[in-house]
Amino acid sequence: MNRTEFVIATAIILFVAFALGWFASWLIHRLTRVSRADMGELEQMAQALHEAEENRDQTLSYFEQREAELTNQLSQSEAELRAAMEGLRDARHEAEELRAYIDRMQQS
């Protein structure tokens, strides 16, 4: 094989390698390409996800606010219950004192 034949064989091999690389690149691009319809669907999905996240955030803030209100109402109710129980205890104690006083007055 002389020098000219070697150069031609090398050129053919390089051209074939280039053609195979270009074809592989074209094929990968063709297979992984996203169509306009797919992009529209992806946009709709992204918008729906965004709206769902906003709704979730609003719901979480509503429930946190509602929980704070209910906790406040519960603590107020517990304070009122303690006050009522203390008043009832005082009233029972006073009633016992009055009964004892009446018993003493009736015995004398």
TADA-V810938 format. One line per field, one symbol per residue. ss: DSSP state (a for helix, b for strand, c for the rest). psi: psi as a letter, one per 40 degrees, with the letter a starting at -180 (. if undefined). A space follows every 50 residues. Layout:
ss->???
psi->???
This chain:
ss->ccaaaaaaaaaaaaaaaaaaaaaaaaaaaaaacccaaaaaaaaaaaaaaa aaaaaaaaaaaaaaaaaaaaaaaaaaaaaaaaaaaaaaaaaaaaaaaaaa aaaaaaac
psi->hadddddddddddddddddddddddddddddehhiddddddddddddddd dddddddddddddddddddddddddddddddddddddddddddddddddd ddddddd.
